[in-house]
Amino acid sequence: MPAKLQTICYIHDCNEKNTAEFIIKEVTAISRLNEAEPTEIIYLRTRIMPAKLQTICYIHDCNEKNTAEFIIKEVTAISRLNEAEPTEIIYLRTRMFIPLDQEVETHI
């Protein structure tokens, strides 16, 4: 089951590995399990790899929500899986977080 974990971490180590197409960053972070006991810590290791998906879609639905810091756009698009068979389609749901602060750099 997918879950979202949000915690404050201290970066312990960071390494980069080059592949043919990407730079993969391996980050090791330290987080406290108990704020009252500073010796109770956990090491978190994650790999960060950019991904790129390119397809031609038809926009099916678009919703917009405003929060304190972002405009959140939720787009549902339809794409064909097989050009020869028009009934083979996939629905793609994408969320875009657009900062309200215009000085924040974005790549949207």
C-alpha positions in Angstrom: 0.0 0.0 0.0 1.5 3.4 -1.0 2.1 5.7 1.9 3.5 9.2 2.4 6.1 9.7 5.1 7.0 13.2 6.1 9.8 13.8 8.6 12.6 16.2 9.3 15.9 14.7 8.4 19.6 15.6 8.7 21.6 14.6 5.6 24.3 12.2 6.6 25.7 11.2 3.2 25.1 11.9 -0.4 26.6 10.1 -3.5 26.0 10.4 -7.2 26.2 7.6 -9.7 26.2 8.3 -13.5 24.4 6.1 -15.9 24.0 6.4 -19.6 20.9 8.6 -19.3 20.6 9.8 -15.6 22.5 10.9 -12.6 21.2 8.8 -9.7 21.6 10.4 -6.2 21.8 8.2 -3.2 21.0 10.0 0.0 21.4 8.7 3.5 19.5 10.8 6.1 19.1 10.6 9.9 15.8 11.2 11.6 14.9 11.2 15.3 12.3 8.6 16.4 11.6 10.5 19.7 12.1 14.2 20.1 12.6 13.7 23.9 15.4 11.1 23.4 18.1 12.4 20.9 19.8 9.0 20.8 16.8 7.2 19.3 17.5 7.7 15.6 16.8 5.9 12.3 18.9 6.0 9.1 16.9 6.5 5.9 18.4 5.6 2.5 16.7 6.6 -0.7 17.7 6.8 -4.4 16.5 9.8 -6.4 16.3 9.2 -10.2 14.5 11.5 -12.5 12.0 9.9 -14.8 10.5 11.1 -18.0 7.2 9.9 -19.6 6.3 11.1 -23.0 2.9 10.3 -24.6 0.2 12.1 -26.6 -2.9 12.5 -24.4 -6.4 13.9 -24.7 -7.4 15.9 -21.6 -10.5 14.3 -20.1 -10.9 16.4 -16.9 -9.1 19.2 -15.1 -9.6 20.4 -11.5 -7.9 23.2 -9.6 -7.5 23.7 -5.9 -5.8 26.5 -4.0 -3.8 26.0 -0.8 -1.8 28.5 1.3 1.4 27.9 -0.8 0.3 26.2 -4.0 -2.2 26.0 -6.9 -2.8 22.3 -7.3 -4.0 21.2 -10.7 -5.3 17.6 -11.1 -5.5 16.5 -14.7 -7.0 13.3 -16.0 -5.9 12.4 -19.5 -6.6 9.6 -21.9 -3.9 7.9 -24.0 -4.0 5.0 -26.5 -2.0 1.9 -25.6 -2.2 0.6 -29.1 -2.6 2.7 -32.3 -4.3 -0.2 -34.2 -6.9 -0.7 -31.4 -8.6 2.5 -30.4 -10.5 0.8 -27.5 -7.2 0.0 -25.7 -6.7 3.2 -23.6 -5.2 4.2 -20.3 -6.3 7.0 -17.9 -3.4 9.1 -16.6 -3.9 11.2 -13.5 -1.3 13.9 -12.9 -1.0 16.5 -10.1 0.9 19.7 -10.6 2.0 21.8 -7.7 2.5 25.4 -8.8 3.9 27.7 -6.2 2.0 30.9 -5.5 5.3 32.7 -4.9 6.4 33.8 -8.4 10.1 33.9 -7.4 10.3 30.1 -6.9 11.8 28.4 -9.9 9.6 25.8 -11.6 9.9 23.6 -14.6 6.2 23.4 -15.6 
